Amino acid sequence: MGLALLAVVGTAILVVVFWQLYKKAGYEGGLGLMMLVPFVNVAAMLFLAFSEWPVLKELREAREADTPPE
């Protein structure tokens, strides 16, 4: 039982961490749930690593327009 509880707590922590990471990047936080699906989690990490984050895109556009971001 102790090992199962550790697995559940570890999984919950993983989901919360990735939920916050996706939110800070400008995506929906629910995408963090993809980390629970084998093979999809690897694709999700690659997507997060190599895509242009919406928050950075908004910042770049604001700098180009010389207006403060919202």
N, C-alpha and C positions, 0 to 999 in steps of 0.2 A: 504494500500500500504506500509506503514511503517513497518508493521510486516513481510510482504513478503520480503522486502528488507533486513531486519534483518536476516531472515532465509537463504537467498541466501548468504549473507556475512558470516554468521556463518558456513555454509556448505563449502564455499570456504576456510575459515581458517582451518577447520578440515581436508580437503583434503591436503592442503599445509603442515600442521604439520605432518600428517601421511606419506606423500610423502617423506619428509625430514628424518623422522624416519626410514623408510624402506631403504632409500639410505645409511644412516649412519650404518645400520645393515649389509649392503652388499647385499641387495636384490634390485630388480628393483623398482624405485620410483613409477612407475605406480600402484604398488600393493596398494598404498594409496587410490586409487579409490574404492577399495573394501569396504571402510568405508561408502560408500553411499548405500550399499545393506543391507537391514535388515537381521538379523540372520547371514549373511556372515561376517558382521563386527565383531561379537562376535567371530566367528571361526578364523578370521584373527588376532584378538588381542591375542587369545590363542596360535595361531601358533607363533606369534612374541614373546610371553612371554616364551614359552617352547621349541622352536627349537634352534638348535645350529646355531648361526649367522655365515654367511660366513666370515665376517671380523674377528671374534674371532677364527674361524677355521684356517684361513690363518696366524694369529698371532701365534697361538699355533704351527703350522707346521714350521713356521720360527724360532721360539725359539728352537724347537727340532732339526732343521737342522743347527742352529747357524748361520743363515744368516739374514740380515736385511730385513724387509718386503718391498715390492715394493710400 
